[in-house]
Each structure stands twice: as structure tokens, then as C-alpha cells.
């Protein structure tokens, strides 16, 4: 059907993919789920011309999900306080345990979200591409970051740091409240989606 298959086989020298038989094309065997997920994401990006560095076109700030929810009069003061950064691959965008420091939008490139396991190693739990936002949970609950975020490729970021966020709150209260409401709605949408998945799995 033109699809590829990723098989996870943690055994040393594992050949789990071979058990599917020769009738299935495009089988790749990986040692763990993280490795398989990275490979599948890379394949998807490659099919869409986004692999191997920053794409020629970056997603404009006003087209990010959080900001499209704002009216122009609320979006403009937010955009005026945003700083733009370009980071090389392998840069730590934010680290687990660090204090909240505003919002970061990814406009180009890829980043990985990592959490520390009980054994002390870092495990990749998700990827973030153009259109993704970082720091939204800490903005609401005010708690330290729960994960480390590392760029997988050169990345273009738009940053509304805590000082800028405080300035927005003090000088453009309506825009600040609209942004906070947009973040709350985004988190609510994610929770509803997660609840739907859990319900399906339980059924």
C-alpha cells in the first residue's frame, strides 16, 4: 500500500520485523519506541521537504494556533513584545526544573521533548515542529518546567519571555487576558482529546 512499518524489538540483535514475513515491504526494526518514533517522524518530514535543516519558509507568528484565536487588536501588542531567536541543532530551549519563563513559539525546525526516567536517563516523549508552542502549562500553573526541550535541527523561535509577559499584563491588560484565555482553551482541547483516547482504549 506504500506504507512503511516500524517494529520495536528490544532484544540484542533483534529481528522482530522478519517475523512479519516477506510479504510486507518497508519494514524497519528499532531497539525502542523512541528510536522508532524519531525515524517515522523524520520520514514524514522528508516526504514534505522539511528534513535536513530549516525550511525556506517559516510559519508566520500570526498564524500560530494561540495567536489566531486573538483579535488583531489583541494580537498586535503581543507580537510587539516577541523576540526572535535562531538556535542550532542540539540547543536546550528550556530545561526540566527551570522556573516559568513565558511562551515560546516554534516557527521553523524541530524540537524534542524529553523527560528524565527514574534511572536518570532522558526519554523522548514527543516532537514539536512549526506551529508548536512551549511553556503554556507553566504559564497557567506557575510551576517549574516538567520537561527538557532540545532542538533536533536549526530552529526559528519566537519568544515572549516572562518580563515581556509581565509588561503585557501591566500595559495591555485586555491582550494579556485574551492570550491567557487562548492558552487555557488550548490546554482544555488537549485534555478533551486525551480523555477521548483514554475512553477508546478502555472500550
FENSUL-V851078 format. One record per pair of residues at least 12 apart in sequence whose ideal C-beta (glycine too) atoms are under 6 Angstrom apart, sorted by the first residue. I is the first residue (numbers start at 1). GAP is how many residues later the second one is. D is the distance in whole Angstrom. If there is no record, write none. Layout:
I | GAP | D
I | GAP | D
//
This chain:
4 | 22 | 4
5 | 22 | 5
6 | 22 | 5
6 | 30 | 4
6 | 34 | 6
7 | 22 | 5
8 | 22 | 5
8 | 25 | 5
8 | 28 | 5
9 | 20 | 5
10 | 21 | 6
16 | 13 | 5
17 | 12 | 4
34 | 90 | 5
41 | 86 | 5
53 | 100 | 6
53 | 101 | 6
54 | 54 | 5
54 | 55 | 5
54 | 100 | 4
55 | 53 | 6
58 | 49 | 4
58 | 50 | 4
58 | 98 | 5
59 | 48 | 5
59 | 71 | 4
59 | 72 | 6
61 | 18 | 6
61 | 97 | 5
64 | 41 | 5
64 | 67 | 6
66 | 67 | 6
66 | 116 | 5
69 | 113 | 4
70 | 108 | 5
74 | 101 | 4
74 | 104 | 4
77 | 95 | 4
77 | 98 | 5
78 | 97 | 6
78 | 101 | 6
81 | 79 | 6
81 | 83 | 4
81 | 87 | 6
82 | 76 | 5
82 | 78 | 5
83 | 76 | 5
84 | 74 | 6
85 | 72 | 5
85 | 74 | 6
86 | 70 | 6
87 | 64 | 5
87 | 68 | 5
88 | 66 | 6
89 | 62 | 5
89 | 64 | 5
89 | 65 | 6
91 | 60 | 5
92 | 58 | 6
93 | 56 | 4
94 | 51 | 5
94 | 55 | 5
95 | 53 | 5
96 | 49 | 6
96 | 51 | 5
96 | 52 | 5
97 | 47 | 5
98 | 47 | 5
99 | 45 | 6
100 | 38 | 4
100 | 42 | 6
101 | 60 | 6
101 | 61 | 5
102 | 33 | 6
102 | 58 | 5
102 | 59 | 4
102 | 60 | 5
102 | 63 | 5
103 | 32 | 5
103 | 57 | 5
104 | 30 | 4
104 | 31 | 6
104 | 53 | 5
104 | 55 | 5
105 | 28 | 5
105 | 53 | 4
106 | 22 | 6
106 | 24 | 6
106 | 26 | 5
107 | 23 | 6
107 | 49 | 5
107 | 51 | 6
108 | 22 | 5
108 | 48 | 4
109 | 44 | 5
109 | 45 | 5
109 | 46 | 3
110 | 19 | 5
110 | 42 | 4
110 | 43 | 5
111 | 17 | 5
111 | 38 | 5
111 | 40 | 5
112 | 12 | 5
112 | 15 | 6
112 | 38 | 5
112 | 40 | 5
113 | 12 | 5
113 | 13 | 5
113 | 34 | 5
113 | 36 | 6
114 | 34 | 4
115 | 32 | 5
134 | 15 | 6
136 | 47 | 5
139 | 44 | 6
//
